[in-house]
Amino acid sequence: MLGFPSNDFMGQEPGSEEQIQEFCTLTYGVKFPMFEKVQVRGSGATPLYQELAAATGEAPGWNFHKYLLDREGKVVASFGSRTTPDDPKLVAAIEKLLDAPVPATPDRGR
């Protein structure tokens, strides 16, 4: 899990990275890495979000949009902001990916 704050949604993230981290930790109990504030929509979206939107056909419509990637970094699903972290469909999709075999790579096992 990685978090990318954005002020693209009616100015909901106007603070500094430190303020956003504190708010997310105290309000939502966030324990995953939070990155610097980025633009996630429109022509100014960061390259990461441009690629995620292109791969899924869905740009974030509001805060807390979720993209699910497999172990190799391939985008496999997109969940809108109304999907809660404990939503059964999201949890099932994550568990399915976690249960999948780890892809073999030439340097594994050395």
C-alpha positions as CSV (number, residue, x, y, z in Angstrom):
1,M,0.0,0.0,0.0
2,L,1.3,3.4,-1.0
3,G,-0.4,6.8,-0.5
4,F,-0.1,9.8,-2.9
5,P,-1.8,12.9,-1.5
6,S,-3.4,15.2,-4.0
7,N,-4.9,18.6,-3.8
8,D,-6.9,18.0,-7.0
9,F,-10.2,17.5,-5.2
10,M,-11.7,20.8,-4.1
11,G,-8.5,21.7,-2.2
12,Q,-8.8,18.9,0.4
13,E,-5.0,18.5,0.8
14,P,-3.7,22.1,1.1
15,G,-1.1,21.3,3.8
16,S,2.5,20.2,3.7
17,E,3.6,16.6,3.4
18,E,4.2,16.6,7.2
19,Q,0.7,17.9,7.9
20,I,-0.9,15.5,5.5
21,Q,1.0,12.5,7.0
22,E,0.0,13.6,10.5
23,F,-3.7,14.0,9.5
24,C,-3.8,10.6,7.8
25,T,-2.1,8.9,10.7
26,L,-4.3,10.4,13.4
27,T,-7.6,10.4,11.4
28,Y,-7.4,7.1,9.4
29,G,-4.6,5.2,11.2
30,V,-2.5,5.1,8.1
31,K,0.7,3.1,8.5
32,F,1.8,2.7,4.9
33,P,4.2,5.0,3.1
34,M,2.9,8.4,2.1
35,F,4.6,10.2,-0.7
36,E,4.8,13.9,-1.7
37,K,1.7,15.6,-2.9
38,V,1.1,15.0,-6.6
39,Q,-1.4,15.9,-9.3
40,V,-3.4,12.9,-10.3
41,R,-5.9,14.2,-12.8
42,G,-5.9,16.0,-16.1
43,S,-3.0,17.0,-18.4
44,G,-0.8,17.9,-15.4
45,A,-1.1,14.4,-13.8
46,T,2.2,12.8,-12.9
47,P,3.5,10.1,-15.3
48,L,2.5,7.4,-12.7
49,Y,-1.1,8.5,-12.7
50,Q,-1.2,9.0,-16.5
51,E,-0.1,5.4,-16.9
52,L,-2.5,4.1,-14.3
53,A,-5.4,5.9,-15.9
54,A,-4.4,4.7,-19.3
55,A,-4.0,1.1,-18.1
56,T,-7.5,1.0,-16.5
57,G,-9.4,3.6,-18.4
58,E,-10.1,5.3,-15.0
59,A,-8.6,8.5,-13.6
60,P,-9.3,9.2,-10.0
61,G,-12.7,10.9,-9.6
62,W,-12.1,11.7,-6.0
63,N,-9.6,11.1,-3.1
64,F,-8.9,7.5,-2.0
65,H,-9.0,6.0,-5.5
66,K,-7.3,2.7,-5.4
67,Y,-5.2,0.9,-8.1
68,L,-4.3,-2.7,-7.6
69,L,-1.0,-4.0,-9.1
70,D,0.3,-7.6,-9.2
71,R,3.7,-8.7,-8.1
72,E,5.2,-7.7,-11.4
73,G,3.8,-4.2,-11.4
74,K,1.0,-4.8,-13.9
75,V,-2.2,-2.9,-13.1
76,V,-5.0,-5.5,-12.6
77,A,-7.8,-3.4,-11.1
78,S,-9.1,0.0,-10.3
79,F,-11.4,0.8,-7.3
80,G,-13.1,4.2,-6.9
81,S,-13.1,6.3,-3.8
82,R,-16.4,4.8,-2.6
83,T,-14.8,1.4,-2.3
84,T,-13.7,1.1,1.4
85,P,-10.5,-0.7,2.3
86,D,-12.5,-3.6,3.8
87,D,-14.8,-4.0,0.8
88,P,-15.2,-7.7,0.1
89,K,-14.4,-7.3,-3.6
90,L,-11.2,-5.4,-2.9
91,V,-10.1,-7.8,-0.2
92,A,-10.8,-10.8,-2.4
93,A,-8.8,-9.2,-5.2
94,I,-5.9,-8.5,-2.9
95,E,-6.0,-12.0,-1.4
96,K,-6.1,-13.6,-4.9
97,L,-2.9,-11.7,-5.8
98,L,-1.2,-12.6,-2.6
99,D,-2.1,-16.3,-3.1
100,A,-0.7,-16.3,-6.6
101,P,2.7,-17.9,-7.1
102,V,5.7,-15.6,-6.9
103,P,7.1,-15.3,-10.5
104,A,10.5,-16.9,-11.0
105,T,13.4,-14.5,-11.7
106,P,17.0,-15.4,-12.7
107,D,18.4,-14.0,-9.4
108,R,16.0,-15.5,-6.9
109,G,17.4,-18.2,-4.7
110,R,21.0,-17.0,-4.9
